Amino acid sequence: MLNVANFNKEMLKLAGESIERYPPRERDISSLTLSIQREKVGEIKKRIISFRRELLEMACSDELVDQVIQLNFQLFPLTKPYKKEIG
C-alpha cells in the first residue's frame, strides 16, 4: 500500500508541475467542490470506478498509440460531517 500511496503522491506532484510545464491545450486541470449528503459519496466513487474502466477499455482497444498520459482522480472531504439543526 505504501508504494501505491507514494506513486499517487508523485503523480499529484507532476500534475501540479504540469500547469507550468504544458500549455492549456495540452492538459486539462479542473476541479469541483461539492456540498452533498455523506451517503452519496459511495455513488460518486462507483461512477469514478466505472469511468476509469471505460477509459481503460478505450485505451486497450487503441492500436495506434503514440503518447502516454496520466489521468488523476481525487476525492476527499474538505470538512467534517455536520448535522443540520431542525427548527
Long-range contacts (C-beta under 8 A, 24 or more apart in sequence): 8-72, 11-70, 11-72, 12-72, 12-74, 14-70, 15-70, 15-72, 33-78, 38-81, 41-75, 44-75, 45-75, 48-73, 48-75
